Amino acid sequence: MRAFFVTGIAGLILIAPASASDMQKKFEKKKFDAGSLYSATQSSGQEAGSSQQSLPYAKSKKKAFLFSLLLPGLGELYQNDWKFNGWGSGLYYFGAEALLWSSHLYMGSYSNWLKEDARSLAAHNAGVDLKSPKPARYYVNIGKFSDIYTYNDFQRRMVGTSTVYVETDANFWQWNNDGSRRRYDRLRADSDTYKNFSKYMLWGIFTNHVMSAVNSLRVFRNNKSLGEARIHFEMMPGAYRPKAYDVALGFLVKF
């Protein structure tokens, strides 16, 4: 019985070093680079493979650019799988688009209201004939002079007869008082101001389309970089502990 116990002890001593050596060789080969990188749209049931994988970003950069060029914020929404939750910066461009169009339409309409009010005032207080066609400069001049006769006399003295109006009923005006004339001129000037503001909104709309299209490219680049991220695992024997094993974990994002 004692001989068997001693023999067993010796066998374990001989086997243990061999087993440790085999395990070390086994783990020395256990080095791998897992190209994991599952995008958020993949099912959670998928598992990372032991070989490198590259999961390309599924969206089209060209489509994103054209969508935002057509309607600001649309390209960003497309890249978010048409989900409003998490729309991001596209929401601001879409909001700016709505605000700019609303301002353009409102200012254009308000300009027309002021113009109609001014001309109605001129018809009632200066006898202006609104039915006959007249150049835009005529409606500026009637706000600067009290009547057609004063205007024509001034033009003859300053520049000759090239700019005088023929003194007919179609061209006639004569303000009943100076207060009405000043009120008309103020309404006409305000109408022109809001009309110019309405035009400026169109430039703002154009700029917003371009800026959103460029932003969609930036969002695409960022999303693509996230889609190309790699997780790197590596197991190796410890440098200072022969029987221990170290695990290295790295995270790489490609820009």
DATANOR-V71134 format. One record per backbone hydrogen bond with DSSP energy under -1.0 kcal/mol. CO is the residue of the C=O (numbers start at 1). NH is the residue of the N-H. E is the energy in kcal/mol with one decimal. If there is no record, write none. Layout:
BEGIN
co	nh	e
CO	NH	E
CO	NH	E
END
This chain:
BEGIN
co	nh	e
1	5	-1.9
2	6	-2.2
3	7	-2.2
4	8	-2.2
5	9	-2.0
6	10	-2.1
7	11	-1.9
8	12	-2.0
9	13	-2.0
10	14	-1.9
11	15	-2.1
12	16	-2.5
15	19	-2.5
16	20	-2.4
17	21	-2.2
18	22	-2.3
19	23	-2.5
20	24	-2.1
21	25	-2.1
22	26	-2.2
23	27	-2.2
24	28	-1.7
29	31	-2.0
34	36	-1.9
39	42	-1.6
43	46	-1.3
60	64	-2.2
61	65	-2.2
62	66	-2.5
63	67	-2.8
64	68	-1.9
65	69	-1.9
66	70	-2.1
67	71	-2.7
71	74	-2.5
73	77	-1.9
74	78	-2.4
75	79	-1.8
77	82	-2.5
78	81	-1.4
80	83	-1.2
84	87	-1.6
88	91	-1.7
89	93	-1.4
90	94	-2.2
91	95	-2.4
92	96	-2.5
93	97	-2.0
94	98	-2.2
95	99	-2.3
96	100	-2.6
97	101	-2.4
98	102	-2.1
99	103	-2.3
100	104	-2.6
101	105	-2.5
102	106	-2.5
103	107	-2.7
104	108	-2.0
105	109	-2.3
106	110	-3.0
107	111	-2.2
108	112	-1.7
109	113	-2.1
110	114	-2.3
111	115	-2.2
112	116	-2.4
113	117	-2.4
114	118	-2.6
115	119	-2.5
116	120	-2.3
117	121	-2.1
118	122	-2.1
119	123	-2.2
120	124	-1.8
121	125	-2.3
122	126	-1.8
122	128	-1.4
125	176	-2.0
126	174	-2.2
135	138	-1.1
137	141	-2.4
138	142	-2.1
141	144	-1.5
141	145	-1.5
146	175	-2.9
147	151	-1.8
148	152	-2.4
149	153	-2.3
150	154	-2.0
151	155	-2.3
152	156	-2.3
153	157	-1.8
154	158	-1.9
155	159	-2.5
155	160	-1.5
166	168	-2.4
168	172	-1.0
173	148	-1.9
177	181	-1.4
178	182	-2.3
179	183	-2.2
180	184	-2.5
181	185	-2.5
182	186	-2.0
183	187	-2.2
184	188	-2.7
185	189	-2.2
186	190	-2.3
187	191	-2.2
188	192	-2.0
189	193	-2.1
190	194	-2.4
191	195	-1.7
192	196	-2.0
193	197	-2.2
194	198	-2.1
195	199	-1.5
196	200	-2.2
197	201	-1.7
199	203	-1.3
200	204	-2.0
201	205	-2.4
202	206	-2.3
203	207	-2.4
204	208	-2.3
205	209	-1.9
206	210	-1.9
207	211	-2.6
208	212	-2.2
209	213	-2.0
210	214	-2.3
211	215	-2.3
212	216	-2.1
213	217	-1.2
214	218	-1.6
215	219	-2.6
216	220	-2.2
217	221	-2.4
218	222	-2.2
219	223	-2.7
220	224	-2.6
221	225	-2.1
222	226	-2.0
223	227	-2.0
224	228	-1.1
226	229	-1.2
230	252	-2.8
232	250	-2.6
234	248	-3.4
236	246	-2.9
241	244	-2.1
244	238	-3.0
246	236	-2.0
248	234	-1.8
250	232	-2.8
252	230	-3.1
END
